Amino acid sequence: MILVTLGTQNQPFYRLLDYIENSKIKDEIIVQAGGSIDYKSKKMQLFKFINYDEMLEYIKKSDIIITHGGTGSIIMPLQHNKKVIACARLKKYKEHINDHQTELISSYVEQGYILELNENNNLDDLIKQIKKFKPKKYTSNKENFLAAIKKEIDEN
């Protein structure tokens, strides 16, 4: 199964759904579509929103996660050792208000956590590539972050 997460933005992300619709993917595809819920598909099952517990179950069942460049949409699957392909929402297509998702995705790609889908590559090729891809194991920096905040508070 492939899980696709588009976040909760009101702006549609039809471009990513078109990449999937026009791909050769034969797997079951579940989509958390948000503002793209009106997209018509012959191969994807779309839900506007998926609650946290259901999302967690879909992540656990999925072989691959295809997502927009939202931090939570990338980190949550990585925490469950899932293979992730991310595609940035772009300002020029009115998919977001700026292009910050490109920077976030680039950082995760450079560190070896995920693969990137963009206008210069092909989803079918990435699906083949990700089957052999060994993502870097994600470890949270939460404890160090909280310790630094506590130290700052205690010192002031």
N, CA, C and O atoms as a GROMACS GRO file, in nm:
protein
  624
    1MET      N    1   0.083  -0.118   0.000
    1MET     CA    2   0.000   0.000   0.000
    1MET      C    3   0.088   0.125   0.000
    1MET      O    4   0.196   0.127   0.060
    2ILE      N    5   0.041   0.228  -0.067
    2ILE     CA    6   0.110   0.358  -0.069
    2ILE      C    7   0.017   0.459  -0.003
    2ILE      O    8  -0.101   0.469  -0.037
    3LEU      N    9   0.072   0.535   0.091
    3LEU     CA   10  -0.002   0.642   0.156
    3LEU      C   11   0.048   0.775   0.101
    3LEU      O   12   0.169   0.798   0.092
    4VAL      N   13  -0.044   0.861   0.064
    4VAL     CA   14  -0.011   0.994   0.014
    4VAL      C   15  -0.069   1.095   0.112
    4VAL      O   16  -0.188   1.090   0.144
    5THR      N   17   0.016   1.188   0.159
    5THR     CA   18  -0.032   1.290   0.252
    5THR      C   19  -0.004   1.428   0.192
    5THR      O   20   0.109   1.460   0.156
    6LEU      N   21  -0.110   1.508   0.183
    6LEU     CA   22  -0.100   1.640   0.122
    6LEU      C   23  -0.112   1.753   0.223
    6LEU      O   24  -0.111   1.870   0.186
    7GLY      N   25  -0.125   1.719   0.351
    7GLY     CA   26  -0.136   1.821   0.454
    7GLY      C   27  -0.276   1.876   0.463
    7GLY      O   28  -0.370   1.824   0.403
    8THR      N   29  -0.287   1.985   0.540
    8THR     CA   30  -0.419   2.041   0.568
    8THR      C   31  -0.439   2.179   0.505
    8THR      O   32  -0.538   2.246   0.533
    9GLN      N   33  -0.347   2.221   0.420
    9GLN     CA   34  -0.360   2.351   0.354
    9GLN      C   35  -0.485   2.355   0.268
    9GLN      O   36  -0.530   2.253   0.216
   10ASN      N   37  -0.540   2.476   0.255
   10ASN     CA   38  -0.656   2.493   0.167
   10ASN      C   39  -0.616   2.490   0.020
   10ASN      O   40  -0.696   2.453  -0.066
   11GLN      N   41  -0.489   2.529  -0.008
   11GLN     CA   42  -0.445   2.529  -0.147
   11GLN      C   43  -0.437   2.386  -0.199
   11GLN      O   44  -0.379   2.299  -0.134
   12PRO      N   45  -0.495   2.360  -0.316
   12PRO     CA   46  -0.486   2.225  -0.372
   12PRO      C   47  -0.343   2.192  -0.415
   12PRO      O   48  -0.262   2.280  -0.441
   13PHE      N   49  -0.316   2.063  -0.422
   13PHE     CA   50  -0.185   2.015  -0.468
   13PHE      C   51  -0.209   1.911  -0.577
   13PHE      O   52  -0.166   1.796  -0.567
   14TYR      N   53  -0.280   1.956  -0.681
   14TYR     CA   54  -0.316   1.868  -0.792
   14TYR      C   55  -0.193   1.815  -0.866
   14TYR      O   56  -0.196   1.705  -0.920
   15ARG      N   57  -0.086   1.893  -0.870
   15ARG     CA   58   0.034   1.852  -0.943
   15ARG      C   59   0.085   1.718  -0.890
   15ARG      O   60   0.118   1.629  -0.969
   16LEU      N   61   0.093   1.702  -0.758
   16LEU     CA   62   0.140   1.574  -0.703
   16LEU      C   63   0.040   1.463  -0.734
   16LEU      O   64   0.080   1.351  -0.767
   17LEU      N   65  -0.088   1.492  -0.725
   17LEU     CA   66  -0.188   1.390  -0.758
   17LEU      C   67  -0.182   1.352  -0.905
   17LEU      O   68  -0.202   1.235  -0.939
   18ASP      N   69  -0.154   1.448  -0.993
   18ASP     CA   70  -0.136   1.417  -1.136
   18ASP      C   71  -0.017   1.324  -1.158
   18ASP      O   72  -0.025   1.231  -1.237
   19TYR      N   73   0.094   1.350  -1.087
   19TYR     CA   74   0.211   1.262  -1.098
   19TYR      C   75   0.171   1.118  -1.065
   19TYR      O   76   0.211   1.024  -1.134
   20ILE      N   77   0.093   1.102  -0.959
   20ILE     CA   78   0.052   0.969  -0.915
   20ILE      C   79  -0.048   0.908  -1.012
   20ILE      O   80  -0.035   0.792  -1.051
   21GLU      N   81  -0.148   0.986  -1.052
   21GLU     CA   82  -0.252   0.937  -1.144
   21GLU      C   83  -0.191   0.892  -1.276
   21GLU      O   84  -0.238   0.795  -1.336
   22ASN      N   85  -0.088   0.961  -1.322
   22ASN     CA   86  -0.025   0.929  -1.451
   22ASN      C   87   0.089   0.829  -1.439
   22ASN      O   88   0.156   0.799  -1.538
   23SER      N   89   0.113   0.779  -1.320
   23SER     CA   90   0.220   0.682  -1.299
   23SER      C   91   0.173   0.541  -1.334
   23SER      O   92   0.056   0.519  -1.368
   24LYS      N   93   0.265   0.446  -1.324
   24LYS     CA   94   0.233   0.306  -1.349
   24LYS      C   95   0.205   0.230  -1.219
   24LYS      O   96   0.199   0.107  -1.219
   25ILE      N   97   0.188   0.301  -1.110
   25ILE     CA   98   0.165   0.238  -0.979
   25ILE      C   99   0.038   0.153  -0.985
   25ILE      O  100  -0.066   0.198  -1.033
   26LYS      N  101   0.050   0.030  -0.936
   26LYS     CA  102  -0.064  -0.062  -0.931
   26LYS      C  103  -0.109  -0.089  -0.787
   26LYS      O  104  -0.215  -0.148  -0.766
   27ASP      N  105  -0.030  -0.046  -0.689
   27ASP     CA  106  -0.062  -0.068  -0.548
   27ASP      C  107  -0.189   0.006  -0.508
   27ASP      O  108  -0.234   0.097  -0.579
   28GLU      N  109  -0.246  -0.034  -0.395
   28GLU     CA  110  -0.354   0.043  -0.335
   28GLU      C  111  -0.296   0.177  -0.291
   28GLU      O  112  -0.187   0.182  -0.233
   29ILE      N  113  -0.368   0.286  -0.320
   29ILE     CA  114  -0.320   0.420  -0.286
   29ILE      C  115  -0.427   0.491  -0.204
   29ILE      O  116  -0.538   0.514  -0.251
   30ILE      N  117  -0.390   0.526  -0.080
   30ILE     CA  118  -0.477   0.602   0.010
   30ILE      C  119  -0.423   0.744   0.016
   30ILE      O  120  -0.303   0.764   0.034
   31VAL      N  121  -0.510   0.844   0.001
   31VAL     CA  122  -0.467   0.984  -0.002
   31VAL      C  123  -0.539   1.065   0.105
   31VAL      O  124  -0.662   1.067   0.111
   32GLN      N  125  -0.462   1.132   0.189
   32GLN     CA  126  -0.515   1.236   0.278
   32GLN      C  127  -0.501   1.363   0.196
   32GLN      O  128  -0.392   1.417   0.182
   33ALA      N  129  -0.613   1.412   0.140
   33ALA     CA  130  -0.610   1.511   0.034
   33ALA      C  131  -0.625   1.656   0.078
   33ALA      O  132  -0.587   1.746   0.002
   34GLY      N  133  -0.678   1.683   0.196
   34GLY     CA  134  -0.696   1.822   0.239
   34GLY      C  135  -0.770   1.902   0.133
   34GLY      O  136  -0.878   1.863   0.090
   35GLY      N  137  -0.711   2.015   0.090
   35GLY     CA  138  -0.773   2.104  -0.007
   35GLY      C  139  -0.781   2.050  -0.149
   35GLY      O  140  -0.831   2.118  -0.238
   36SER      N  141  -0.732   1.928  -0.170
   36SER     CA  142  -0.739   1.866  -0.303
   36SER      C  143  -0.847   1.758  -0.311
   36SER      O  144  -0.846   1.675  -0.401
   37ILE      N  145  -0.940   1.760  -0.216
   37ILE     CA  146  -1.040   1.654  -0.205
   37ILE      C  147  -1.129   1.642  -0.329
   37ILE      O  148  -1.188   1.536  -0.352
   38ASP      N  149  -1.140   1.746  -0.409
   38ASP     CA  150  -1.226   1.740  -0.528
   38ASP      C  151  -1.157   1.675  -0.649
   38ASP      O  152  -1.216   1.669  -0.756
   39TYR      N  153  -1.034   1.628  -0.632
   39TYR     CA  154  -0.961   1.564  -0.742
   39TYR      C  155  -1.031   1.433  -0.780
   39TYR      O  156  -1.069   1.355  -0.694
   40LYS      N  157  -1.046   1.411  -0.908
   40LYS     CA  158  -1.110   1.288  -0.958
   40LYS      C  159  -1.001   1.188  -0.999
   40LYS      O  160  -0.915   1.219  -1.081
   41SER      N  161  -1.006   1.069  -0.941
   41SER     CA  162  -0.903   0.968  -0.965
   41SER      C  163  -0.965   0.832  -0.994
   41SER      O  164  -1.070   0.797  -0.941
   42LYS      N  165  -0.896   0.757  -1.078
   42LYS     CA  166  -0.936   0.619  -1.106
   42LYS      C  167  -0.852   0.519  -1.026
   42LYS      O  168  -0.883   0.400  -1.023
   43LYS      N  169  -0.744   0.569  -0.961
   43LYS     CA  170  -0.656   0.476  -0.891
   43LYS      C  171  -0.633   0.507  -0.744
   43LYS      O  172  -0.572   0.427  -0.674
   44MET      N  173  -0.680   0.623  -0.697
   44MET     CA  174  -0.655   0.664  -0.559
   44MET      C  175  -0.786   0.675  -0.483
   44MET      O  176  -0.888   0.715  -0.537
   45GLN      N  177  -0.780   0.638  -0.355
   45GLN     CA  178  -0.893   0.658  -0.265
   45GLN      C  179  -0.861   0.782  -0.181
   45GLN      O  180  -0.767   0.781  -0.102
   46LEU      N  181  -0.941   0.890  -0.198
   46LEU     CA  182  -0.913   1.018  -0.133
   46LEU      C  183  -1.002   1.042  -0.012
   46LEU      O  184  -1.122   1.016  -0.015
   47PHE      N  185  -0.939   1.093   0.094
   47PHE     CA  186  -1.008   1.138   0.215
   47PHE      C  187  -0.964   1.281   0.241
   47PHE      O  188  -0.846   1.312   0.226
   48LYS      N  189  -1.056   1.369   0.279
   48LYS     CA  190  -1.016   1.507   0.307
   48LYS      C  191  -0.919   1.510   0.423
   48LYS      O  192  -0.809   1.565   0.411
   49PHE      N  193  -0.957   1.450   0.535
   49PHE     CA  194  -0.871   1.442   0.652
   49PHE      C  195  -0.873   1.301   0.707
   49PHE      O  196  -0.970   1.227   0.689
   50ILE      N  197  -0.766   1.263   0.773
   50ILE     CA  198  -0.756   1.134   0.840
   50ILE      C  199  -0.711   1.165   0.983
   50ILE      O  200  -0.612   1.235   1.003
   51ASN      N  201  -0.784   1.114   1.082
   51ASN     CA  202  -0.747   1.146   1.219
   51ASN      C  203  -0.613   1.080   1.256
   51ASN      O  204  -0.565   0.991   1.186
   52TYR      N  205  -0.555   1.126   1.364
   52TYR     CA  206  -0.420   1.085   1.403
   52TYR      C  207  -0.405   0.933   1.414
   52TYR      O  208  -0.311   0.876   1.359
   53ASP      N  209  -0.497   0.867   1.483
   53ASP     CA  210  -0.486   0.722   1.502
   53ASP      C  211  -0.495   0.646   1.370
   53ASP      O  212  -0.419   0.551   1.347
   54GLU      N  213  -0.587   0.687   1.283
   54GLU     CA  214  -0.600   0.624   1.152
   54GLU      C  215  -0.475   0.649   1.067
   54GLU      O  216  -0.428   0.560   0.997
   55MET      N  217  -0.422   0.772   1.074
   55MET     CA  218  -0.301   0.806   0.999
   55MET      C  219  -0.186   0.716   1.043
   55MET      O  220  -0.112   0.664   0.961
   56LEU      N  221  -0.174   0.698   1.172
   56LEU     CA  222  -0.068   0.612   1.226
   56LEU      C  223  -0.083   0.469   1.174
   56LEU      O  224   0.016   0.406   1.139
   57GLU      N  225  -0.205   0.419   1.168
   57GLU     CA  226  -0.228   0.284   1.117
   57GLU      C  227  -0.194   0.274   0.968
   57GLU      O  228  -0.133   0.177   0.924
   58TYR      N  229  -0.234   0.376   0.891
   58TYR     CA  230  -0.200   0.376   0.747
   58TYR      C  231  -0.048   0.381   0.729
   58TYR      O  232   0.006   0.312   0.642
   59ILE      N  233   0.020   0.460   0.809
   59ILE     CA  234   0.166   0.468   0.799
   59ILE      C  235   0.227   0.331   0.826
   59ILE      O  236   0.314   0.286   0.752
   60LYS      N  237   0.183   0.266   0.931
   60LYS     CA  238   0.237   0.134   0.967
   60LYS      C  239   0.213   0.031   0.856
   60LYS      O  240   0.298  -0.054   0.833
   61LYS      N  241   0.098   0.039   0.788
   61LYS     CA  242   0.062  -0.057   0.682
   61LYS      C  243   0.131  -0.027   0.549
   61LYS      O  244   0.144  -0.114   0.464
   62SER      N  245   0.174   0.097   0.532
   62SER     CA  246   0.226   0.141   0.402
   62SER      C  247   0.367   0.092   0.376
   62SER      O  248   0.449   0.078   0.467
   63ASP      N  249   0.394   0.064   0.249
   63ASP     CA  250   0.530   0.032   0.205
   63ASP      C  251   0.605   0.160   0.171
   63ASP      O  252   0.726   0.170   0.194
   64ILE      N  253   0.534   0.257   0.117
   64ILE     CA  254   0.593   0.383   0.073
   64ILE      C  255   0.498   0.496   0.113
   64ILE      O  256   0.376   0.481   0.106
   65ILE      N  257   0.555   0.607   0.155
   65ILE     CA  258   0.479   0.728   0.181
   65ILE      C  259   0.520   0.831   0.076
   65ILE      O  260   0.639   0.857   0.057
   66ILE      N  261   0.422   0.890   0.009
   66ILE     CA  262   0.447   1.002  -0.083
   66ILE      C  263   0.381   1.122  -0.020
   66ILE      O  264   0.262   1.118   0.011
   67THR      N  265   0.456   1.230  -0.001
   67THR     CA  266   0.404   1.342   0.074
   67THR      C  267   0.448   1.477   0.019
   67THR      O  268   0.541   1.487  -0.061
   68HIS      N  269   0.379   1.579   0.066
   68HIS     CA  270   0.423   1.716   0.040
   68HIS      C  271   0.539   1.743   0.137
   68HIS      O  272   0.578   1.654   0.213
   69GLY      N  273   0.594   1.862   0.135
   69GLY     CA  274   0.711   1.892   0.216
   69GLY      C  275   0.683   1.945   0.354
   69GLY      O  276   0.761   2.024   0.406
   70GLY      N  277   0.574   1.904   0.415
   70GLY     CA  278   0.543   1.944   0.552
   70GLY      C  279   0.629   1.868   0.651
   70GLY      O  280   0.650   1.747   0.636
   71THR      N  281   0.680   1.936   0.752
   71THR     CA  282   0.769   1.874   0.849
   71THR      C  283   0.707   1.750   0.912
   71THR      O  284   0.768   1.643   0.911
   72GLY      N  285   0.586   1.763   0.965
   72GLY     CA  286   0.521   1.649   1.030
   72GLY      C  287   0.492   1.535   0.934
   72GLY      O  288   0.499   1.418   0.971
   73SER      N  289   0.459   1.570   0.811
   73SER     CA  290   0.429   1.468   0.710
   73SER      C  291   0.552   1.388   0.669
   73SER      O  292   0.540   1.276   0.619
   74ILE      N  293   0.669   1.445   0.691
   74ILE     CA  294   0.794   1.373   0.662
   74ILE      C  295   0.843   1.299   0.787
   74ILE      O  296   0.880   1.182   0.780
   75ILE      N  297   0.844   1.367   0.901
   75ILE     CA  298   0.902   1.309   1.023
   75ILE      C  299   0.824   1.189   1.074
   75ILE      O  300   0.884   1.089   1.112
   76MET      N  301   0.691   1.198   1.076
   76MET     CA  302   0.611   1.088   1.131
   76MET      C  303   0.641   0.954   1.063
   76MET      O  304   0.663   0.855   1.132
   77PRO      N  305   0.642   0.947   0.929
   77PRO     CA  306   0.679   0.819   0.866
   77PRO      C  307   0.824   0.777   0.896
   77PRO      O  308   0.852   0.659   0.913
   78LEU      N  309   0.916   0.875   0.901
   78LEU     CA  310   1.056   0.841   0.932
   78LEU      C  311   1.068   0.781   1.071
   78LEU      O  312   1.150   0.691   1.093
   79GLN      N  313   0.988   0.828   1.165
   79GLN     CA  314   0.990   0.773   1.300
   79GLN      C  315   0.946   0.627   1.302
   79GLN      O  316   0.977   0.554   1.396
   80HIS      N  317   0.875   0.584   1.197
   80HIS     CA  318   0.830   0.446   1.186
   80HIS      C  319   0.909   0.369   1.079
   80HIS      O  320   0.864   0.266   1.028
   81ASN      N  321   1.027   0.422   1.047
   81ASN     CA  322   1.119   0.356   0.954
   81ASN      C  323   1.057   0.329   0.817
   81ASN      O  324   1.079   0.224   0.758
   82LYS      N  325   0.980   0.425   0.768
   82LYS     CA  326   0.917   0.412   0.638
   82LYS      C  327   0.998   0.484   0.531
   82LYS      O  328   1.072   0.579   0.560
   83LYS      N  329   0.984   0.439   0.408
   83LYS     CA  330   1.049   0.501   0.294
   83LYS      C  331   0.960   0.614   0.244
   83LYS      O  332   0.840   0.595   0.220
   84VAL      N  333   1.020   0.732   0.227
   84VAL     CA  334   0.944   0.853   0.196
   84VAL      C  335   0.993   0.917   0.067
   84VAL      O  336   1.113   0.932   0.044
   85ILE      N  337   0.896   0.955  -0.017
   85ILE     CA  338   0.920   1.039  -0.135
   85ILE      C  339   0.845   1.168  -0.108
   85ILE      O  340   0.724   1.166  -0.083
   86ALA      N  341   0.915   1.281  -0.114
   86ALA     CA  342   0.850   1.410  -0.087
   86ALA      C  343   0.856   1.501  -0.209
   86ALA      O  344   0.954   1.502  -0.284
   87CYS      N  345   0.749   1.577  -0.226
   87CYS     CA  346   0.737   1.672  -0.337
   87CYS      C  347   0.695   1.806  -0.277
   87CYS      O  348   0.592   1.815  -0.209
   88ALA      N  349   0.773   1.910  -0.303
   88ALA     CA  350   0.746   2.041  -0.246
   88ALA      C  351   0.628   2.109  -0.314
   88ALA      O  352   0.615   2.107  -0.436
   89ARG      N  353   0.543   2.170  -0.234
   89ARG     CA  354   0.442   2.262  -0.285
   89ARG      C  355   0.517   2.387  -0.328
   89ARG      O  356   0.605   2.435  -0.257
   90LEU      N  357   0.483   2.441  -0.444
   90LEU     CA  358   0.554   2.557  -0.496
   90LEU      C  359   0.465   2.680  -0.508
   90LEU      O  360   0.348   2.670  -0.546
   91LYS      N  361   0.523   2.794  -0.477
   91LYS     CA  362   0.452   2.922  -0.485
   91LYS      C  363   0.407   2.951  -0.628
   91LYS      O  364   0.296   3.001  -0.649
   92LYS      N  365   0.492   2.920  -0.728
   92LYS     CA  366   0.458   2.955  -0.867
   92LYS      C  367   0.331   2.887  -0.917
   92LYS      O  368   0.269   2.933  -1.013
   93TYR      N  369   0.293   2.776  -0.852
   93TYR     CA  370   0.169   2.707  -0.888
   93TYR      C  371   0.055   2.738  -0.791
   93TYR      O  372  -0.052   2.679  -0.798
   94LYS      N  373   0.081   2.832  -0.699
   94LYS     CA  374  -0.017   2.870  -0.596
   94LYS      C  375  -0.051   2.752  -0.504
   94LYS      O  376  -0.163   2.742  -0.454
   95GLU      N  377   0.047   2.664  -0.483
   95GLU     CA  378   0.030   2.550  -0.394
   95GLU      C  379   0.066   2.586  -0.250
   95GLU      O  380   0.030   2.515  -0.156
   96HIS      N  381   0.136   2.698  -0.234
   96HIS     CA  382   0.176   2.747  -0.102
   96HIS      C  383   0.209   2.895  -0.115
   96HIS      O  384   0.214   2.948  -0.226
   97ILE      N  385   0.232   2.962  -0.003
   97ILE     CA  386   0.261   3.105  -0.007
   97ILE      C  387   0.408   3.135  -0.034
   97ILE      O  388   0.442   3.248  -0.069
   98ASN      N  389   0.495   3.035  -0.019
   98ASN     CA  390   0.638   3.051  -0.049
   98ASN      C  391   0.696   2.913  -0.082
   98ASN      O  392   0.623   2.814  -0.091
   99ASP      N  393   0.827   2.907  -0.101
   99ASP     CA  394   0.892   2.780  -0.141
   99ASP      C  395   0.974   2.716  -0.030
   99ASP      O  396   1.072   2.648  -0.057
  100HIS      N  397   0.935   2.738   0.096
  100HIS     CA  398   1.013   2.683   0.207
  100HIS      C  399   1.020   2.530   0.205
  100HIS      O  400   1.115   2.472   0.258
  101GLN      N  401   0.922   2.464   0.144
  101GLN     CA  402   0.924   2.318   0.142
  101GLN      C  403   1.041   2.263   0.060
  101GLN      O  404   1.088   2.152   0.086
  102THR      N  405   1.088   2.340  -0.040
  102THR     CA  406   1.202   2.293  -0.119
  102THR      C  407   1.327   2.285  -0.032
  102THR      O  408   1.406   2.192  -0.045
  103GLU      N  409   1.344   2.382   0.057
  103GLU     CA  410   1.460   2.382   0.148
  103GLU      C  411   1.452   2.266   0.246
  103GLU      O  412   1.552   2.198   0.271
  104LEU      N  413   1.335   2.244   0.302
  104LEU     CA  414   1.317   2.135   0.398
  104LEU      C  415   1.345   2.000   0.333
  104LEU      O  416   1.418   1.918   0.388
  105ILE      N  417   1.287   1.978   0.217
  105ILE     CA  418   1.307   1.851   0.147
  105ILE      C  419   1.454   1.834   0.110
  105ILE      O  420   1.509   1.725   0.128
  106SER      N  421   1.518   1.938   0.058
  106SER     CA  422   1.660   1.929   0.022
  106SER      C  423   1.746   1.886   0.141
  106SER      O  424   1.838   1.806   0.126
  107SER      N  425   1.715   1.940   0.257
  107SER     CA  426   1.791   1.906   0.377
  107SER      C  427   1.775   1.757   0.411
  107SER      O  428   1.874   1.690   0.442
  108TYR      N  429   1.653   1.705   0.405
  108TYR     CA  430   1.630   1.563   0.434
  108TYR      C  431   1.694   1.472   0.328
  108TYR      O  432   1.744   1.365   0.360
  109VAL      N  433   1.692   1.516   0.204
  109VAL     CA  434   1.756   1.439   0.096
  109VAL      C  435   1.907   1.434   0.118
  109VAL      O  436   1.968   1.327   0.111
  110GLU      N  437   1.968   1.551   0.145
  110GLU     CA  438   2.113   1.558   0.166
  110GLU      C  439   2.159   1.472   0.283
  110GLU      O  440   2.269   1.418   0.282
  111GLN      N  441   2.074   1.459   0.383
  111GLN     CA  442   2.108   1.378   0.500
  111GLN      C  443   2.079   1.229   0.480
  111GLN      O  444   2.114   1.147   0.566
  112GLY      N  445   2.017   1.193   0.368
  112GLY     CA  446   1.994   1.053   0.336
  112GLY      C  447   1.867   0.992   0.394
  112GLY      O  448   1.856   0.870   0.406
  113TYR      N  449   1.770   1.077   0.429
  113TYR     CA  450   1.646   1.026   0.488
  113TYR      C  451   1.539   0.993   0.385
  113TYR      O  452   1.464   0.897   0.404
  114ILE      N  453   1.530   1.071   0.277
  114ILE     CA  454   1.418   1.060   0.183
  114ILE      C  455   1.465   1.078   0.040
  114ILE      O  456   1.581   1.113   0.015
  115LEU      N  457   1.374   1.055  -0.054
  115LEU     CA  458   1.395   1.088  -0.194
  115LEU      C  459   1.301   1.202  -0.232
  115LEU      O  460   1.195   1.218  -0.172
  116GLU      N  461   1.342   1.281  -0.332
  116GLU     CA  462   1.262   1.396  -0.373
  116GLU      C  463   1.202   1.375  -0.511
  116GLU      O  464   1.270   1.332  -0.605
  117LEU      N  465   1.074   1.405  -0.522
  117LEU     CA  466   1.004   1.411  -0.650
  117LEU      C  467   0.993   1.558  -0.688
  117LEU      O  468   0.946   1.640  -0.609
  118ASN      N  469   1.038   1.591  -0.809
  118ASN     CA  470   1.026   1.730  -0.854
  118ASN      C  471   1.003   1.731  -1.005
  118ASN      O  472   0.980   1.627  -1.065
  119GLU      N  473   1.010   1.848  -1.064
  119GLU     CA  474   0.981   1.862  -1.206
  119GLU      C  475   1.090   1.804  -1.296
  119GLU      O  476   1.074   1.794  -1.417
  120ASN      N  477   1.202   1.765  -1.236
  120ASN     CA  478   1.316   1.714  -1.313
  120ASN      C  479   1.333   1.563  -1.306
  120ASN      O  480   1.429   1.510  -1.362
  121ASN      N  481   1.242   1.495  -1.238
  121ASN     CA  482   1.253   1.349  -1.234
  121ASN      C  483   1.116   1.286  -1.254
  121ASN      O  484   1.020   1.356  -1.288
  122ASN      N  485   1.106   1.156  -1.234
  122ASN     CA  486   0.986   1.081  -1.270
  122ASN      C  487   0.945   0.992  -1.154
  122ASN      O  488   1.029   0.924  -1.096
  123LEU      N  489   0.818   0.993  -1.120
  123LEU     CA  490   0.770   0.914  -1.006
  123LEU      C  491   0.794   0.765  -1.026
  123LEU      O  492   0.835   0.697  -0.931
  124ASP      N  493   0.771   0.712  -1.143
  124ASP     CA  494   0.793   0.569  -1.166
  124ASP      C  495   0.939   0.530  -1.141
  124ASP      O  496   0.967   0.425  -1.084
  125ASP      N  497   1.032   0.616  -1.184
  125ASP     CA  498   1.174   0.590  -1.159
  125ASP      C  499   1.204   0.595  -1.009
  125ASP      O  500   1.281   0.514  -0.959
  126LEU      N  501   1.143   0.690  -0.939
  126LEU     CA  502   1.165   0.700  -0.794
  126LEU      C  503   1.107   0.580  -0.719
  126LEU      O  504   1.165   0.535  -0.620
  127ILE      N  505   0.994   0.529  -0.766
  127ILE     CA  506   0.935   0.409  -0.703
  127ILE      C  507   1.032   0.292  -0.716
  127ILE      O  508   1.052   0.217  -0.620
  128LYS      N  509   1.093   0.274  -0.833
  128LYS     CA  510   1.194   0.168  -0.850
  128LYS      C  511   1.313   0.193  -0.759
  128LYS      O  512   1.363   0.100  -0.695
  129GLN      N  513   1.358   0.318  -0.754
  129GLN     CA  514   1.475   0.354  -0.674
  129GLN      C  515   1.450   0.334  -0.525
  129GLN      O  516   1.539   0.288  -0.453
  130ILE      N  517   1.332   0.369  -0.478
  130ILE     CA  518   1.307   0.364  -0.334
  130ILE      C  519   1.300   0.220  -0.283
  130ILE      O  520   1.323   0.196  -0.164
  131LYS      N  521   1.269   0.127  -0.370
  131LYS     CA  522   1.265  -0.014  -0.327
  131LYS      C  523   1.403  -0.062  -0.284
  131LYS      O  524   1.414  -0.151  -0.200
  132LYS      N  525   1.509  -0.003  -0.340
  132LYS     CA  526   1.646  -0.039  -0.304
  132LYS      C  527   1.707   0.062  -0.205
  132LYS      O  528   1.812   0.036  -0.147
  133PHE      N  529   1.641   0.175  -0.185
  133PHE     CA  530   1.690   0.284  -0.101
  133PHE      C  531   1.693   0.242   0.046
  133PHE      O  532   1.596   0.185   0.097
  134LYS      N  533   1.805   0.269   0.111
  134LYS     CA  534   1.819   0.241   0.255
  134LYS      C  535   1.825   0.376   0.326
  134LYS      O  536   1.933   0.434   0.339
  135PRO      N  537   1.711   0.426   0.373
  135PRO     CA  538   1.712   0.558   0.437
  135PRO      C  539   1.789   0.556   0.569
  135PRO      O  540   1.793   0.456   0.640
  136LYS      N  541   1.850   0.669   0.598
  136LYS     CA  542   1.919   0.688   0.725
  136LYS      C  543   1.814   0.676   0.836
  136LYS      O  544   1.702   0.726   0.821
  137LYS      N  545   1.850   0.611   0.945
  137LYS     CA  546   1.757   0.596   1.057
  137LYS      C  547   1.736   0.731   1.123
  137LYS      O  548   1.831   0.800   1.158
  138TYR      N  549   1.611   0.768   1.140
  138TYR     CA  550   1.576   0.897   1.198
  138TYR      C  551   1.585   0.890   1.350
  138TYR      O  552   1.528   0.800   1.412
  139THR      N  553   1.655   0.984   1.408
  139THR     CA  554   1.658   0.997   1.554
  139THR      C  555   1.620   1.141   1.588
  139THR      O  556   1.672   1.236   1.529
  140SER      N  557   1.531   1.154   1.681
  140SER     CA  558   1.482   1.285   1.721
  140SER      C  559   1.586   1.357   1.806
  140SER      O  560   1.659   1.295   1.883
  141ASN      N  561   1.590   1.488   1.792
  141ASN     CA  562   1.677   1.572   1.874
  141ASN      C  563   1.595   1.640   1.984
  141ASN      O  564   1.640   1.738   2.044
  142LYS      N  565   1.477   1.588   2.010
  142LYS     CA  566   1.383   1.648   2.104
  142LYS      C  567   1.442   1.664   2.244
  142LYS      O  568   1.427   1.770   2.306
  143GLU      N  569   1.508   1.560   2.295
  143GLU     CA  570   1.562   1.566   2.432
  143GLU      C  571   1.668   1.676   2.445
  143GLU      O  572   1.668   1.750   2.544
  144ASN      N  573   1.757   1.686   2.348
  144ASN     CA  574   1.859   1.792   2.352
  144ASN      C  575   1.795   1.930   2.343
  144ASN      O  576   1.837   2.023   2.411
  145PHE      N  577   1.694   1.942   2.259
  145PHE     CA  578   1.623   2.069   2.242
  145PHE      C  579   1.556   2.110   2.374
  145PHE      O  580   1.568   2.225   2.416
  146LEU      N  581   1.485   2.015   2.437
  146LEU     CA  582   1.418   2.046   2.563
  146LEU      C  583   1.517   2.081   2.673
  146LEU      O  584   1.491   2.169   2.755
  147ALA      N  585   1.630   2.011   2.676
  147ALA     CA  586   1.734   2.041   2.776
  147ALA      C  587   1.790   2.181   2.756
  147ALA      O  588   1.814   2.252   2.853
  148ALA      N  589   1.810   2.222   2.631
  148ALA     CA  590   1.861   2.356   2.602
  148ALA      C  591   1.761   2.463   2.645
  148ALA      O  592   1.800   2.567   2.698
  149ILE      N  593   1.633   2.439   2.622
  149ILE     CA  594   1.529   2.533   2.664
  149ILE      C  595   1.525   2.543   2.816
  149ILE      O  596   1.519   2.652   2.872
  150LYS      N  597   1.529   2.428   2.884
  150LYS     CA  598   1.527   2.425   3.030
  150LYS      C  599   1.647   2.502   3.086
  150LYS      O  600   1.633   2.580   3.180
  151LYS      N  601   1.764   2.480   3.029
  151LYS     CA  602   1.884   2.549   3.074
  151LYS      C  603   1.867   2.700   3.058
  151LYS      O  604   1.902   2.776   3.148
  152GLU      N  605   1.814   2.744   2.944
  152GLU     CA  606   1.793   2.885   2.917
  152GLU      C  607   1.696   2.946   3.018
  152GLU      O  608   1.719   3.056   3.069
  153ILE      N  609   1.589   2.874   3.048
  153ILE     CA  610   1.491   2.922   3.145
  153ILE      C  611   1.554   2.931   3.284
  153ILE      O  612   1.538   3.030   3.355
  154ASP      N  613   1.625   2.825   3.322
  154ASP     CA  614   1.687   2.821   3.455
  154ASP      C  615   1.791   2.932   3.476
  154ASP      O  616   1.807   2.983   3.586
  155GLU      N  617   1.860   2.968   3.369
  155GLU     CA  618   1.963   3.072   3.378
  155GLU      C  619   1.904   3.212   3.380
  155GLU      O  620   1.973   3.307   3.417
  156ASN      N  621   1.781   3.226   3.343
  156ASN     CA  622   1.718   3.360   3.340
  156ASN      C  623   1.615   3.371   3.444
  156ASN      O  624   1.551   3.475   3.457
   0.00000   0.00000   0.00000
